[in-house]
Amino acid sequence: MVEPPPAFLPILPDEDDAAIAAALESASVPALMAAMVHITGDVDILRSAIRPKPPIPGEVQGFLTPDEQARVRAQALDVLKAFRDGGCRLPPPPSHETLRELIDFVAGEALPEEYLPMMLEELALSGDERQMDWSDVPAAKRAGLRVAIIGAGMSGLLTAIRLEEAGIPYVVLEKNPAVGGTWYENTYPGCRVDIKNHFYAYSFEPNHDWSEFFSQRDELFAYFERCADRYGVRDHIRFETEVRAARWNDDASLWQLEVCGPDGRVDRIDANVLVSAVGQLNRPASPRSRGSKTSRGQPSTRPSGATTSVSRASVLPSSERAPAPSRSFRRSRPRWSTWSCSSARRHGWARTPSTTTRCRRERSGC
Ligand SMILES: Cc1cc2nc3c(=O)[nH]c(=O)nc-3n(C[C@H](O)[C@H](O)[C@H](O)COP(=O)(O)OP(=O)(O)OC[C@H]3O[C@@H](n4cnc5c(N)ncnc54)[C@H](O)[C@@H]3O)c2cc1C
């Protein structure tokens, strides 16, 4: 069994006060306040007048003012210095009541009770809570099974990791020469997650080193490459092998797969269980235009400074980094789904020109 990474990385003795203060500058202050409670056990930290508002994507400071942020960072510097000087010893995980208060605090509102189990699993304070217990299935029975997984993206890899832990034989069939799926295939400039990376990672394999809250493709790809090696699943992956067909044979009680390997040879694989982890965004539908078939141009060439987004949300670079005008090609009318007038007003943004423009464009017609 692979030892999970520590829940936190200790502050090294050579990380002086200035290094800690510099690191604090890029911290999310609401998360920092929660971490301070974890380190000190002092829940009163949450009970001051400094309270984050409900976050929206891309806003990680809970709309706290610069002055409020500076006050919390100064307090955190003292807490972290004492933590370092005391040998980085964490107290036991907070109680359920404290965790509930912490989660509501960071969320900026009281979350419905049914969210809590998921949040606590994600926090993984007591280790890998999603690990499956197979002890009631005899090891010999598990070893007699054969599972075929189609795809080595984040879903296929996760399935493989869990089967590896359970001692169940499996093979992963992957049409690409690498793992990562989405994060192998998409390489356009600025390609990144639109969910904060501390969520967008396996709960049992936290990464304390994400360089951004919304990491870019190379970093995500490297993370999944690392997971494939760390959890010993790479040797079970047949790369450049595409599943062409899968049929259930009732008489044999087996899935029979037709696969095409790197040398073009068609093979058959039998499996008791078939897991489809084929994703939905790895077969791009390229737009057809007159002459595109005969064109000898370079489809991947893009004008300098151009940006492309195929995700559900498109975020253009800030104007100082992209002075050139941008042009948008889209299938349907844009929907400004996140920054509705009401949420903009709630966050005190209603009077900024950009919000007003967004609001005017909203289909809700306010
Ligand atoms: C730019 C971008 C940003 C995104 N951001 C987010 C985000 O912030 N949050 C979020 O939740 N999701 C996001 N997504 C969605 C993303 O696709 C999923 O989060 C996740 O990566 C999907 O993983 P998957 O393993 O299910 O599928 P994939 O990553 O697509 O992996 C499927 C794998 O199956 C292989 N495969 C498919 N068919 C076959 C076959 N017949 N034979 C063999 N192999 C096959 C593919 O080659 C691929 O490697 C984003 C997607 C894109 C493109």
The ligand as an ORCA input file, in Angstrom:
! r2SCAN-3c Opt
* xyz 0 1
  C      -9.531     22.531    -21.189
  C     -10.313     21.682    -20.240
  C     -10.491     22.105    -18.909
  C     -11.198     21.324    -18.021
  N     -11.318     21.755    -16.744
  C     -12.007     21.014    -15.857
  C     -12.145     21.447    -14.502
  O     -11.669     22.481    -14.117
  N     -12.855     20.662    -13.661
  C     -13.443     19.490    -14.071
  O     -14.062     18.810    -13.271
  N     -13.297     19.074    -15.336
  C     -12.610     19.803    -16.238
  N     -12.485     19.363    -17.530
  C     -13.132     18.101    -17.909
  C     -12.090     16.959    -17.932
  O     -12.211     16.346    -19.140
  C     -12.334     16.053    -16.755
  O     -12.113     16.775    -15.553
  C     -11.402     14.828    -16.665
  O     -10.084     15.132    -17.030
  C     -11.948     13.731    -17.513
  O     -11.191     12.591    -17.211
  P     -11.595     11.213    -17.810
  O     -10.561     10.226    -17.366
  O     -12.998     10.893    -17.477
  O     -11.549     11.442    -19.384
  P     -10.325     11.823    -20.322
  O      -9.356     12.682    -19.653
  O     -10.899     12.280    -21.605
  O      -9.630     10.415    -20.544
  C     -10.233      9.431    -21.339
  C      -9.134      8.580    -21.924
  O      -9.739      7.509    -22.615
  C      -9.014      7.278    -23.795
  N      -9.901      6.624    -24.743
  C     -11.098      7.077    -25.202
  N     -11.651      6.190    -26.046
  C     -10.778      5.156    -26.108
  C     -10.792      3.921    -26.807
  N     -11.825      3.547    -27.596
  N      -9.737      3.080    -26.671
  C      -8.705      3.422    -25.875
  N      -8.639      4.571    -25.186
  C      -9.670      5.425    -25.294
  C      -8.584      8.660    -24.242
  O      -7.468      8.610    -25.114
  C      -8.262      9.341    -22.908
  O      -6.914      9.205    -22.560
  C     -11.781     20.108    -18.455
  C     -11.611     19.694    -19.782
  C     -10.886     20.457    -20.665
  C     -10.725     19.969    -22.077
*
